[in-house]
Amino acid sequence: MRLIAIQNPKSEFERRVVDDMHRLRARIFQGRMAWDVHSVSGREFDQFDRLSPTYILALAEQGAVIGCARLLPAAGVTMLQSVFPQLLRERRLPGHETMIESSRFCVDTAYGQGRGEGTIHSGTLAMFAGIVEWSILNGYSEIVTATDVRLERILRRTGWPLRRLGDPVMINETRSIAGVLPADAQSFHRLRPANYSSSFSVLQRRAA
């Protein structure tokens, strides 16, 4: 399983995998989770995809996109502040120059590679590690996100607990929360699964 980061796709390969990412988001968010999201021709996207985000993508051995996340600097326009301010105390995001927002996180846990009995899918761990590593290498120390209490429990199990920025709120049928996660080398090494590799694996090479 390999992690890559793409901003403003330029090559045919980058355009293909970003298109696959939008298809994955539609399958997960609209199909599996029944979220009220904008989808056209089997691809999910929103206004934040127009802000030149960085996409972290998990690729299976044959190149299929099985995980994704979208990263935008929290000092700028964020989904959390613009769409989900009810998740924030005083409806304000305490953003700063070294905080980045992660949104549209998903992993196709039905994919066979990485599944283990009673364990967290290695694709989920690889995505967590990839977000942390990319953030560190690009000068970010904190990751802010809107998520749900189910994923919060998974984060706690991995030893990467979320620091809540407000109380849980029901959004549609999901008990949602906002919180902050550390982006540091200790978290990366704790999260990184054995099959992790990335196009930006500086921290992994340093540990070798």
MDTraj code that builds the backbone (N, CA, C; nanometers):
import mdtraj as md
import numpy as np

residues = "MET ARG LEU ILE ALA ILE GLN ASN PRO LYS SER GLU PHE GLU ARG ARG VAL VAL ASP ASP MET HIS ARG LEU ARG ALA ARG ILE PHE GLN GLY ARG MET ALA TRP ASP VAL HIS SER VAL SER GLY ARG GLU PHE ASP GLN PHE ASP ARG LEU SER PRO THR TYR ILE LEU ALA LEU ALA GLU GLN GLY ALA VAL ILE GLY CYS ALA ARG LEU LEU PRO ALA ALA GLY VAL THR MET LEU GLN SER VAL PHE PRO GLN LEU LEU ARG GLU ARG ARG LEU PRO GLY HIS GLU THR MET ILE GLU SER SER ARG PHE CYS VAL ASP THR ALA TYR GLY GLN GLY ARG GLY GLU GLY THR ILE HIS SER GLY THR LEU ALA MET PHE ALA GLY ILE VAL GLU TRP SER ILE LEU ASN GLY TYR SER GLU ILE VAL THR ALA THR ASP VAL ARG LEU GLU ARG ILE LEU ARG ARG THR GLY TRP PRO LEU ARG ARG LEU GLY ASP PRO VAL MET ILE ASN GLU THR ARG SER ILE ALA GLY VAL LEU PRO ALA ASP ALA GLN SER PHE HIS ARG LEU ARG PRO ALA ASN TYR SER SER SER PHE SER VAL LEU GLN ARG ARG ALA ALA".split()
xyz = np.array([
    [0.0854, -0.1199, 0.0000],
    [0.0000, 0.0000, 0.0000],
    [0.0887, 0.1244, 0.0000],
    [0.0607, 0.2156, -0.0936],
    [0.1459, 0.3323, -0.1114],
    [0.0631, 0.4592, -0.0982],
    [0.1182, 0.5579, -0.0295],
    [0.0530, 0.6873, -0.0109],
    [0.1167, 0.7892, -0.1044],
    [0.0308, 0.8684, -0.1688],
    [0.0795, 0.9771, -0.2527],
    [0.0053, 1.1050, -0.2161],
    [0.0653, 1.2182, -0.2495],
    [0.0024, 1.3485, -0.2274],
    [-0.0072, 1.4202, -0.3618],
    [-0.1242, 1.4752, -0.3916],
    [-0.1461, 1.5445, -0.5189],
    [-0.2144, 1.6784, -0.4926],
    [-0.1583, 1.7830, -0.5517],
    [-0.2220, 1.9146, -0.5534],
    [-0.2226, 1.9640, -0.6971],
    [-0.3375, 2.0083, -0.7455],
    [-0.3501, 2.0549, -0.8835],
    [-0.2925, 1.9511, -0.9804],
    [-0.3627, 1.8394, -0.9998],
    [-0.3096, 1.7300, -1.0827],
    [-0.2649, 1.7769, -1.2201],
    [-0.1461, 1.7287, -1.2602],
    [-0.0859, 1.7732, -1.3855],
    [-0.0737, 1.6598, -1.4873],
    [-0.0331, 1.5426, -1.4443],
    [-0.0122, 1.4321, -1.5367],
    [-0.1414, 1.3529, -1.5561],
    [-0.1410, 1.2682, -1.6584],
    [-0.2565, 1.1815, -1.6828],
    [-0.2795, 1.0889, -1.5642],
    [-0.1705, 1.0369, -1.5056],
    [-0.1834, 0.9506, -1.3877],
    [-0.2492, 1.0253, -1.2727],
    [-0.2046, 1.1475, -1.2451],
    [-0.2614, 1.2237, -1.1341],
    [-0.4086, 1.2544, -1.1582],
    [-0.4429, 1.2896, -1.2805],
    [-0.5837, 1.3162, -1.3109],
    [-0.6684, 1.1902, -1.2944],
    [-0.6130, 1.0749, -1.3316],
    [-0.6884, 0.9498, -1.3189],
    [-0.7146, 0.9152, -1.1735],
    [-0.6112, 0.9249, -1.0892],
    [-0.6312, 0.8832, -0.9506],
    [-0.7190, 0.9832, -0.8750],
    [-0.7130, 1.1117, -0.9107],
    [-0.8032, 1.2082, -0.8478],
    [-0.9478, 1.1802, -0.8902],
    [-0.9673, 1.1434, -1.0165],
    [-1.1010, 1.1040, -1.0612],
    [-1.1478, 0.9799, -0.9850],
    [-1.0592, 0.8828, -0.9668],
    [-1.0933, 0.7635, -0.8887],
    [-1.1285, 0.8012, -0.7457],
    [-1.0591, 0.9009, -0.6907],
    [-1.0889, 0.9470, -0.5553],
    [-1.2315, 1.0009, -0.5462],
    [-1.2727, 1.0814, -0.6443],
    [-1.4090, 1.1353, -0.6425],
    [-1.5120, 1.0229, -0.6544],
    [-1.4793, 0.9194, -0.7293],
    [-1.5673, 0.8031, -0.7385],
    [-1.5759, 0.7301, -0.6041],
    [-1.4599, 0.7146, -0.5379],
    [-1.4587, 0.6508, -0.4056],
    [-1.5424, 0.7303, -0.3074],
    [-1.5287, 0.8612, -0.3069],
    [-1.6063, 0.9452, -0.2165],
    [-1.7558, 0.9286, -0.2401],
    [-1.7972, 0.9193, -0.3665],
    [-1.9398, 0.8983, -0.3955],
    [-1.9861, 0.7630, -0.3433],
    [-1.9056, 0.6590, -0.3624],
    [-1.9438, 0.5249, -0.3147],
    [-1.9565, 0.5216, -0.1632],
    [-1.8633, 0.5877, -0.0948],
    [-1.8623, 0.5812, 0.0513],
    [-1.9651, 0.6767, 0.1108],
    [-1.9570, 0.8049, 0.0759],
    [-2.0391, 0.9057, 0.1436],
    [-2.1851, 0.9015, 0.0983],
    [-2.2086, 0.8886, -0.0308],
    [-2.3465, 0.8860, -0.0793],
    [-2.4039, 0.7446, -0.0763],
    [-2.3263, 0.6476, -0.1235],
    [-2.3768, 0.5114, -0.1318],
    [-2.3825, 0.4383, 0.0008],
    [-2.2672, 0.4285, 0.0675],
    [-2.2607, 0.3475, 0.1893],
    [-2.3142, 0.4213, 0.3117],
    [-2.2810, 0.5519, 0.3239],
    [-2.3185, 0.6258, 0.4443],
    [-2.4466, 0.7083, 0.4272],
    [-2.4961, 0.7185, 0.3038],
    [-2.6208, 0.7899, 0.2741],
    [-2.6169, 0.9359, 0.3169],
    [-2.5002, 1.0008, 0.3013],
    [-2.4899, 1.1436, 0.3300],
    [-2.5562, 1.2231, 0.2179],
    [-2.6016, 1.3410, 0.2511],
    [-2.6584, 1.4323, 0.1524],
    [-2.5448, 1.5138, 0.0909],
    [-2.4809, 1.4563, -0.0108],
    [-2.3662, 1.5208, -0.0753],
    [-2.3959, 1.5387, -0.2241],
    [-2.3185, 1.6257, -0.2867],
    [-2.3356, 1.6553, -0.4291],
    [-2.2577, 1.5533, -0.5110],
    [-2.3273, 1.4806, -0.5963],
    [-2.2630, 1.3782, -0.6776],
    [-2.3135, 1.3886, -0.8207],
    [-2.2209, 1.3854, -0.9164],
    [-2.2537, 1.3903, -1.0584],
    [-2.1788, 1.2783, -1.1292],
    [-2.2505, 1.1971, -1.2043],
    [-2.1898, 1.0872, -1.2813],
    [-2.1053, 0.9966, -1.1927],
    [-2.1542, 0.9719, -1.0718],
    [-2.0849, 0.8812, -0.9815],
    [-1.9622, 0.9389, -0.9159],
    [-1.9499, 1.0715, -0.9134],
    [-1.8344, 1.1380, -0.8531],
    [-1.8837, 1.2434, -0.7544],
    [-1.8297, 1.2410, -0.6317],
    [-1.8693, 1.3383, -0.5293],
    [-1.7664, 1.4498, -0.5221],
    [-1.8142, 1.5732, -0.5160],
    [-1.7251, 1.6874, -0.4997],
    [-1.8042, 1.8023, -0.4391],
    [-1.7316, 1.9021, -0.3869],
    [-1.7974, 2.0200, -0.3311],
    [-1.7105, 2.1430, -0.3574],
    [-1.7508, 2.2565, -0.2994],
    [-1.6818, 2.3827, -0.3290],
    [-1.5388, 2.3848, -0.2777],
    [-1.5062, 2.3044, -0.1781],
    [-1.3709, 2.3056, -0.1222],
    [-1.2701, 2.2365, -0.2143],
    [-1.3200, 2.1566, -0.3076],
    [-1.2311, 2.0967, -0.4071],
    [-1.1811, 2.1998, -0.5077],
    [-1.2402, 2.3191, -0.5075],
    [-1.1980, 2.4249, -0.5995],
    [-1.0893, 2.5148, -0.5391],
    [-1.0461, 2.4848, -0.4154],
    [-0.9509, 2.5711, -0.3450],
    [-0.8071, 2.5193, -0.3507],
    [-0.7769, 2.4369, -0.4498],
    [-0.6417, 2.3783, -0.4665],
    [-0.5956, 2.3037, -0.3412],
    [-0.6785, 2.2119, -0.2893],
    [-0.6350, 2.1348, -0.1729],
    [-0.5264, 2.0354, -0.2106],
    [-0.4631, 1.9798, -0.1092],
    [-0.3758, 1.8647, -0.1283],
    [-0.4561, 1.7406, -0.0946],
    [-0.4528, 1.6419, -0.1834],
    [-0.5194, 1.5148, -0.1587],
    [-0.4153, 1.4112, -0.1173],
    [-0.4412, 1.3439, -0.0064],
    [-0.3613, 1.2290, 0.0334],
    [-0.4387, 1.1054, -0.0099],
    [-0.3758, 1.0205, -0.0912],
    [-0.4434, 0.9048, -0.1477],
    [-0.3674, 0.7766, -0.1131],
    [-0.4414, 0.6728, -0.0764],
    [-0.3837, 0.5411, -0.0511],
    [-0.4114, 0.4537, -0.1727],
    [-0.3056, 0.3992, -0.2306],
    [-0.3181, 0.3157, -0.3500],
    [-0.2872, 0.1711, -0.3151],
    [-0.3728, 0.0804, -0.3614],
    [-0.3458, -0.0624, -0.3476],
    [-0.2371, -0.1029, -0.4460],
    [-0.1953, -0.2278, -0.4366],
    [-0.0829, -0.2734, -0.5185],
    [-0.1082, -0.2549, -0.6676],
    [-0.2334, -0.2761, -0.7109],
    [-0.2638, -0.2621, -0.8531],
    [-0.3047, -0.1202, -0.8912],
    [-0.2910, -0.0239, -0.7992],
    [-0.3150, 0.1162, -0.8297],
    [-0.4523, 0.1681, -0.7974],
    [-0.5414, 0.0843, -0.7441],
    [-0.6751, 0.1305, -0.7076],
    [-0.6676, 0.2247, -0.5881],
    [-0.7473, 0.3320, -0.5911],
    [-0.7540, 0.4257, -0.4790],
    [-0.8471, 0.3664, -0.3734],
    [-0.7927, 0.3370, -0.2553],
    [-0.8756, 0.2767, -0.1505],
    [-0.8896, 0.3678, -0.0282],
    [-0.8258, 0.4832, -0.0307],
    [-0.8395, 0.5774, 0.0802],
    [-0.8054, 0.7170, 0.0342],
    [-0.8658, 0.8172, 0.1004],
    [-0.8373, 0.9547, 0.0610],
    [-0.8669, 1.0505, 0.1745],
    [-0.8058, 1.1663, 0.1657],
    [-0.8344, 1.2782, 0.2557],
    [-0.7986, 1.4056, 0.1822],
    [-0.8648, 1.5125, 0.2197],
    [-0.8415, 1.6436, 0.1580],
    [-0.7864, 1.7390, 0.2636],
    [-0.6765, 1.8060, 0.2320],
    [-0.6102, 1.8938, 0.3274],
    [-0.6115, 2.0380, 0.2777],
    [-0.6531, 2.1288, 0.3673],
    [-0.6512, 2.2729, 0.3396],
    [-0.5996, 2.3462, 0.4629],
    [-0.5178, 2.4516, 0.4443],
    [-0.4675, 2.5262, 0.5605],
    [-0.5821, 2.5828, 0.6441],
    [-0.5762, 2.5615, 0.7742],
    [-0.6835, 2.6060, 0.8638],
    [-0.6838, 2.7570, 0.8835],
    [-0.5764, 2.8241, 0.8408],
    [-0.5743, 2.9700, 0.8497],
    [-0.6569, 3.0341, 0.7381],
    [-0.6992, 2.9533, 0.6399],
    [-0.7819, 3.0037, 0.5306],
    [-0.9258, 2.9572, 0.5447],
    [-0.9912, 2.9376, 0.4311],
    [-1.1306, 2.8911, 0.4296],
    [-1.1344, 2.7426, 0.4637],
    [-1.2166, 2.7037, 0.5595],
    [-1.2261, 2.5645, 0.6016],
    [-1.3703, 2.5170, 0.5980],
    [-1.3865, 2.3875, 0.5798],
    [-1.5187, 2.3268, 0.5861],
    [-1.5758, 2.3376, 0.7265],
    [-1.4907, 2.3188, 0.8263],
    [-1.5372, 2.3205, 0.9643],
    [-1.5986, 2.4557, 1.0009],
    [-1.5308, 2.5625, 0.9682],
    [-1.5815, 2.6952, 1.0014],
    [-1.6993, 2.7344, 0.9126],
    [-1.6940, 2.6966, 0.7847],
    [-1.7955, 2.7417, 0.6897],
    [-1.9223, 2.6580, 0.6927],
    [-1.9095, 2.5267, 0.7157],
    [-2.0234, 2.4357, 0.7036],
    [-2.0686, 2.3803, 0.8389],
    [-1.9737, 2.3553, 0.9297],
    [-2.0075, 2.2911, 1.0570],
    [-1.9674, 2.3750, 1.1788],
    [-1.9951, 2.5041, 1.1807],
    [-1.9555, 2.5852, 1.2974],
    [-2.0253, 2.5427, 1.4259],
    [-2.1383, 2.4725, 1.4145],
    [-2.2099, 2.4270, 1.5338],
    [-2.1290, 2.3240, 1.6139],
    [-2.0237, 2.2692, 1.5525],
    [-1.9382, 2.1741, 1.6233],
    [-1.8314, 2.2425, 1.7081],
    [-1.8193, 2.3745, 1.6941],
    [-1.7134, 2.4492, 1.7607],
    [-1.7680, 2.5290, 1.8786],
    [-1.6939, 2.5295, 1.9882],
    [-1.7295, 2.6170, 2.0995],
    [-1.7263, 2.7617, 2.0499],
    [-1.8279, 2.8343, 2.0799],
    [-1.8415, 2.9743, 2.0364],
    [-1.8437, 2.9866, 1.8842],
    [-1.8631, 2.8721, 1.8145],
    [-1.8764, 2.8693, 1.6686],
    [-1.7568, 2.9335, 1.5983],
    [-1.6385, 2.9158, 1.6558],
    [-1.5168, 2.9751, 1.5990],
    [-1.4038, 2.8740, 1.6000],
    [-1.3343, 2.8621, 1.4880],
    [-1.2205, 2.7714, 1.4776],
    [-1.0931, 2.8435, 1.5202],
    [-1.0207, 2.7908, 1.6199],
    [-0.8953, 2.8537, 1.6613],
    [-0.7810, 2.8157, 1.5669],
    [-0.7937, 2.8570, 1.4419],
    [-0.6942, 2.8212, 1.3422],
    [-0.5674, 2.9034, 1.3534],
    [-0.4579, 2.8485, 1.3007],
    [-0.3296, 2.9203, 1.2994],
    [-0.2467, 2.8689, 1.1829],
    [-0.1322, 2.9285, 1.1595],
    [-0.0533, 2.9009, 1.0402],
    [0.0026, 2.7593, 1.0355],
    [0.0145, 2.6921, 1.1484],
    [0.0678, 2.5559, 1.1485],
    [-0.0409, 2.4516, 1.1761],
    [-0.1655, 2.4878, 1.1478],
    [-0.2778, 2.3935, 1.1582],
    [-0.3337, 2.3697, 1.0184],
    [-0.3638, 2.2438, 0.9875],
    [-0.4244, 2.2102, 0.8600],
    [-0.5541, 2.1343, 0.8839],
    [-0.6521, 2.1564, 0.7978],
    [-0.7800, 2.0865, 0.8111],
    [-0.7822, 1.9633, 0.7215],
    [-0.8243, 1.8512, 0.7779],
    [-0.8483, 1.7295, 0.7020],
    [-0.9991, 1.7106, 0.6880],
    [-1.0438, 1.6883, 0.5651],
    [-1.1855, 1.6630, 0.5409],
    [-1.1990, 1.5545, 0.4346],
    [-1.3223, 1.5088, 0.4163],
    [-1.3533, 1.4035, 0.3198],
    [-1.2616, 1.2818, 0.3351],
    [-1.2353, 1.2446, 0.4606],
    [-1.1545, 1.1250, 0.4897],
    [-1.2411, 1.0012, 0.4709],
    [-1.1907, 0.9061, 0.3951],
    [-1.2597, 0.7774, 0.3867],
    [-1.1624, 0.6693, 0.3419],
    [-1.1947, 0.5456, 0.3781],
    [-1.1173, 0.4273, 0.3396],
    [-1.2158, 0.3184, 0.3010],
    [-1.1889, 0.2523, 0.1906],
    [-1.2723, 0.1390, 0.1499],
    [-1.2288, 0.0169, 0.2293],
    [-1.2847, 0.0003, 0.3488],
    [-1.2446, -0.1102, 0.4365],
    [-1.2964, -0.2448, 0.3865],
    [-1.3813, -0.2451, 0.2830],
    [-1.4250, -0.3710, 0.2234],
    [-1.3154, -0.4300, 0.1345],
    [-1.2150, -0.3477, 0.1025],
    [-1.1061, -0.3966, 0.0183],
    [-1.0262, -0.4998, 0.0958],
    [-0.9998, -0.6142, 0.0326],
    [-0.9407, -0.7276, 0.1029],
    [-0.8023, -0.7025, 0.1586],
    [-0.7163, -0.6345, 0.0827],
    [-0.5808, -0.6073, 0.1289],
    [-0.5853, -0.5176, 0.2508],
    [-0.5276, -0.5642, 0.3607],
    [-0.5248, -0.4822, 0.4816],
    [-0.6271, -0.5203, 0.5843],
    [-0.7160, -0.6156, 0.5507],
    [-0.8155, -0.6559, 0.6484],
    [-0.7552, -0.7555, 0.7458],
    [-0.7941, -0.7444, 0.8713],
    [-0.7493, -0.8368, 0.9745],
    [-0.8604, -0.8610, 1.0742],
    [-0.8696, -0.9800, 1.1255],
    [-0.9758, -1.0148, 1.2167],
    [-0.9654, -0.9340, 1.3457],
    [-1.0674, -0.8526, 1.3715],
    [-1.0717, -0.7777, 1.4969],
    [-0.9717, -0.6643, 1.5052],
    [-0.9105, -0.6252, 1.3925],
    [-0.8109, -0.5188, 1.3959],
    [-0.8561, -0.4028, 1.3086],
    [-0.7880, -0.2905, 1.3219],
    [-0.8160, -0.1749, 1.2374],
    [-0.7530, -0.1991, 1.1006],
    [-0.8293, -0.1718, 0.9952],
    [-0.7813, -0.1927, 0.8591],
    [-0.6501, -0.1161, 0.8388],
    [-0.5526, -0.1810, 0.7768],
    [-0.4224, -0.1159, 0.7593],
    [-0.4330, 0.0042, 0.6659],
    [-0.5356, 0.0070, 0.5792],
    [-0.5569, 0.1248, 0.4964],
    [-0.5923, 0.2463, 0.5792],
    [-0.6701, 0.2261, 0.6849],
    [-0.7050, 0.3351, 0.7754],
    [-0.5801, 0.3855, 0.8465],
    [-0.4986, 0.2943, 0.8976],
    [-0.3752, 0.3339, 0.9653],
    [-0.2795, 0.4032, 0.8695],
    [-0.2703, 0.3514, 0.7464],
    [-0.1814, 0.4132, 0.6478],
    [-0.2261, 0.5549, 0.6156],
    [-0.3582, 0.5751, 0.6027],
    [-0.4085, 0.7102, 0.5770],
    [-0.3773, 0.8033, 0.6936],
    [-0.3991, 0.7580, 0.8163],
    [-0.3645, 0.8402, 0.9329],
    [-0.2167, 0.8785, 0.9274],
    [-0.1302, 0.7781, 0.9049],
    [0.0141, 0.8025, 0.9032],
    [0.0527, 0.8967, 0.7884],
    [-0.0103, 0.8785, 0.6726],
    [0.0204, 0.9636, 0.5579],
    [-0.0162, 1.1093, 0.5819],
    [-0.1310, 1.1319, 0.6442],
    [-0.1720, 1.2690, 0.6764],
    [-0.0731, 1.3325, 0.7730],
    [-0.0323, 1.2554, 0.8740],
    [0.0628, 1.3074, 0.9724],
    [0.1972, 1.3373, 0.9060],
    [0.2484, 1.2432, 0.8293],
    [0.3807, 1.2635, 0.7693],
    [0.3816, 1.3833, 0.6744],
    [0.2814, 1.3910, 0.5868],
    [0.2760, 1.5044, 0.4940],
    [0.2677, 1.6363, 0.5714],
    [0.1883, 1.6384, 0.6774],
    [0.1718, 1.7610, 0.7566],
    [0.3047, 1.8042, 0.8174],
    [0.3769, 1.7104, 0.8768],
    [0.5066, 1.7434, 0.9370],
    [0.6018, 1.8001, 0.8317],
    [0.6101, 1.7329, 0.7184],
    [0.7052, 1.7735, 0.6149],
    [0.6707, 1.9078, 0.5526],
    [0.5458, 1.9520, 0.5707],
    [0.5040, 2.0802, 0.5151],
    [0.4821, 2.1869, 0.6218],
    [0.5358, 2.1641, 0.7420],
    [0.5385, 2.2664, 0.8448],
    [0.4144, 2.2795, 0.9309],
    [0.3295, 2.1757, 0.9316],
    [0.2087, 2.1792, 1.0145],
    [0.2280, 2.0936, 1.1393],
    [0.1786, 2.1428, 1.2512],
    [0.1935, 2.0717, 1.3784],
    [0.0620, 2.0164, 1.4321],
    [-0.0510, 2.0623, 1.3750],
    [-0.1823, 2.0164, 1.4208],
    [-0.2750, 1.9944, 1.3019],
    [-0.3633, 1.8957, 1.3183],
    [-0.4622, 1.8618, 1.2173],
    [-0.5993, 1.8766, 1.2812],
    [-0.6842, 1.9590, 1.2206],
    [-0.8196, 1.9783, 1.2723],
    [-0.9167, 1.9101, 1.1777],
    [-1.0239, 1.8542, 1.2332],
    [-1.1180, 1.7821, 1.1486],
    [-1.2551, 1.7758, 1.2123],
    [-1.3565, 1.7610, 1.1282],
    [-1.4905, 1.7253, 1.1725],
    [-1.5090, 1.5777, 1.1419],
    [-1.5546, 1.5018, 1.2407],
    [-1.5693, 1.3585, 1.2213],
    [-1.6887, 1.3102, 1.3029],
    [-1.6954, 1.1810, 1.3278],
    [-1.8047, 1.1275, 1.4090],
    [-1.7470, 1.0492, 1.5262],
    [-1.8330, 1.0163, 1.6203],
    [-1.7844, 0.9522, 1.7427],
    [-1.7321, 0.8118, 1.7157],
    [-1.7779, 0.7472, 1.6077],
    [-1.7250, 0.6150, 1.5729],
    [-1.5772, 0.6252, 1.5367],
    [-1.5431, 0.7209, 1.4495],
    [-1.4026, 0.7377, 1.4129],
    [-1.3220, 0.7894, 1.5314],
    [-1.3835, 0.8682, 1.6183],
    [-1.3137, 0.9133, 1.7380],
    [-1.2687, 0.7937, 1.8206],
    [-1.3539, 0.6923, 1.8319],
    [-1.3154, 0.5719, 1.9067],
    [-1.1996, 0.4996, 1.8394],
    [-1.2006, 0.4945, 1.7061],
    [-1.0904, 0.4311, 1.6338],
    [-0.9603, 0.5069, 1.6577],
    [-0.9668, 0.6394, 1.6539],
    [-0.8483, 0.7210, 1.6806],
    [-0.7924, 0.6935, 1.8198],
    [-0.8813, 0.6793, 1.9161],
    [-0.8375, 0.6516, 2.0522],
    [-0.7691, 0.5152, 2.0607],
    [-0.8245, 0.4167, 1.9892],
    [-0.7663, 0.2819, 1.9894],
    [-0.6267, 0.2805, 1.9291],
    [-0.6005, 0.3679, 1.8327],
    [-0.4689, 0.3715, 1.7687],
    [-0.3652, 0.4458, 1.8531],
    [-0.4087, 0.5086, 1.9622],
    [-0.3168, 0.5889, 2.0422],
    [-0.2976, 0.7282, 1.9878],
    [-0.3937, 0.7739, 1.9066],
    [-0.3883, 0.9079, 1.8465],
    [-0.5188, 0.9799, 1.8817],
    [-0.5406, 1.0094, 2.0097],
    [-0.6704, 1.0607, 2.0535],
    [-0.6987, 1.2020, 2.0062],
    [-0.8257, 1.2285, 1.9799],
    [-0.8740, 1.3574, 1.9335],
    [-0.9010, 1.4491, 2.0522],
    [-0.8529, 1.5727, 2.0448],
    [-0.8870, 1.6731, 2.1457],
    [-1.0071, 1.7518, 2.0956],
    [-1.1197, 1.7321, 2.1621],
    [-1.2449, 1.7902, 2.1149],
    [-1.2440, 1.9427, 2.1216],
    [-1.3093, 2.0024, 2.0205],
    [-1.3264, 2.1475, 2.0160],
    [-1.4701, 2.1885, 2.0467],
    [-1.5505, 2.0946, 2.0899],
    [-1.6899, 2.1217, 2.1234],
    [-1.7592, 1.9923, 2.1596],
    [-1.8856, 2.0013, 2.1942],
    [-1.9641, 1.8840, 2.2292],
    [-2.0190, 1.8171, 2.1032],
    [-2.0481, 1.6868, 2.1091],
    [-2.1082, 1.6188, 1.9936],
    [-2.2427, 1.6803, 1.9557],
    [-2.2684, 1.6838, 1.8257],
    [-2.3934, 1.7379, 1.7714],
    [-2.4462, 1.6399, 1.6670],
    [-2.5760, 1.6152, 1.6667],
    [-2.6356, 1.5301, 1.5647],
    [-2.6474, 1.6089, 1.4348],
    [-2.5829, 1.5606, 1.3295],
    [-2.5939, 1.6185, 1.1965],
    [-2.6494, 1.5084, 1.1069],
    [-2.7682, 1.5319, 1.0538],
    [-2.8441, 1.4255, 0.9880],
    [-2.8605, 1.3111, 1.0882],
    [-2.8067, 1.1950, 1.0614],
    [-2.8190, 1.0835, 1.1563],
    [-2.6834, 1.0469, 1.2172],
    [-2.5886, 1.1398, 1.2105],
    [-2.4529, 1.1123, 1.2576],
    [-2.4202, 1.1973, 1.3794],
    [-2.3706, 1.1352, 1.4856],
    [-2.3264, 1.2077, 1.6048],
    [-2.1851, 1.2589, 1.5760],
    [-2.1767, 1.3872, 1.5470],
    [-2.0544, 1.4461, 1.4925],
    [-1.9806, 1.5299, 1.5956],
    [-1.8492, 1.5417, 1.5750],
    [-1.7650, 1.6216, 1.6631],
    [-1.6559, 1.6883, 1.5803],
    [-1.5950, 1.7903, 1.6381],
    [-1.4755, 1.8527, 1.5811],
    [-1.3623, 1.8369, 1.6807],
    [-1.2406, 1.8244, 1.6300],
    [-1.1283, 1.8101, 1.7204],
    [-0.9948, 1.8301, 1.6513],
    [-0.8905, 1.8273, 1.7328],
    [-0.7531, 1.8515, 1.6864],
    [-0.6675, 1.7300, 1.7180],
    [-0.5804, 1.6951, 1.6226],
    [-0.4869, 1.5840, 1.6379],
    [-0.3442, 1.6345, 1.6202],
    [-0.2479, 1.5774, 1.6953],
    [-0.1097, 1.6223, 1.6786],
    [-0.0477, 1.5667, 1.5514],
    [0.0353, 1.6464, 1.4878],
    [0.1151, 1.6014, 1.3740],
    [0.2611, 1.6032, 1.4178],
    [0.3090, 1.4901, 1.4648],
    [0.4468, 1.4808, 1.5124],
    [0.5016, 1.3423, 1.4799],
    [0.6345, 1.3294, 1.4900],
    [0.7006, 1.2042, 1.4532],
    [0.6552, 1.0891, 1.5413],
    [0.6304, 1.1145, 1.6682],
    [0.5859, 1.0090, 1.7587],
    [0.4526, 0.9509, 1.7115],
    [0.3603, 1.0358, 1.6728],
    [0.2308, 0.9881, 1.6230],
    [0.2487, 0.9092, 1.4943],
    [0.3344, 0.9593, 1.4039],
    [0.3576, 0.8890, 1.2778],
    [0.4069, 0.7473, 1.3013],
    [0.5075, 0.7304, 1.3850],
    [0.5660, 0.5980, 1.4071],
    [0.4682, 0.5060, 1.4809],
    [0.3812, 0.5620, 1.5635],
    [0.2804, 0.4817, 1.6328],
    [0.1739, 0.4311, 1.5348],
    [0.1373, 0.5147, 1.4388],
    [0.0284, 0.4819, 1.3470],
    [0.0721, 0.3966, 1.2287],
    [0.1947, 0.4129, 1.1823],
    [0.2400, 0.3542, 1.0558],
    [0.2307, 0.2018, 1.0562],
    [0.1516, 0.1422, 0.9639],
    [0.1447, -0.0045, 0.9548],
    [0.2691, -0.0598, 0.8855],
    [0.2877, -0.1904, 0.8949],
    [0.4088, -0.2528, 0.8417],
    [0.4209, -0.2355, 0.6908],
    [0.3083, -0.2290, 0.6195],
    [0.3137, -0.2204, 0.4732],
    [0.3100, -0.0771, 0.4219],
    [0.3417, 0.0190, 0.5091],
    [0.3346, 0.1601, 0.4715],
    [0.4526, 0.2013, 0.3850],
    [0.4233, 0.2732, 0.2787],
    [0.5263, 0.3445, 0.2024],
    [0.4588, 0.4657, 0.1417],
    [0.5374, 0.5674, 0.1127],
    [0.4790, 0.6869, 0.0529],
    [0.5795, 0.7547, -0.0375],
    [0.5269, 0.8444, -0.1220],
    [0.6132, 0.9226, -0.2091],
    [0.6857, 1.0306, -0.1316],
    [0.6545, 1.0442, -0.0024],
    [0.7195, 1.1452, 0.0820],
    [0.7690, 1.0808, 0.2109],
    [0.8213, 0.9561, 0.2029],
    [0.8567, 0.8771, 0.3214],
    [0.9901, 0.9172, 0.3832],
    [1.0074, 1.0432, 0.4120],
    [1.1306, 1.0908, 0.4751],
    [1.1415, 1.0359, 0.6173],
    [1.0328, 1.0427, 0.6926],
    [1.0379, 0.9965, 0.8319],
    [1.0619, 0.8472, 0.8385],
    [1.0043, 0.7704, 0.7456],
    [1.0256, 0.6275, 0.7445],
    [1.1708, 0.5951, 0.7163],
    [1.2330, 0.6668, 0.6219],
    [1.3729, 0.6423, 0.5909],
    [1.4631, 0.6775, 0.7088],
    [1.4276, 0.7843, 0.7801],
    [1.5091, 0.8226, 0.8960],
    [1.5068, 0.7164, 1.0042],
    [1.3921, 0.6425, 1.0131],
    [1.3776, 0.5416, 1.1178],
    [1.4459, 0.4119, 1.0801],
    [1.4803, 0.3941, 0.9512],
    [1.5382, 0.2689, 0.9038],
    [1.6830, 0.2517, 0.9507],
])
top = md.Topology()
chain = top.add_chain()
for i, resn in enumerate(residues, 1):
    res = top.add_residue(resn, chain, resSeq=i)
    for name in ("N", "CA", "C"):
        top.add_atom(name, md.element.get_by_symbol(name[0]), res)
traj = md.Trajectory(xyz[None], top)
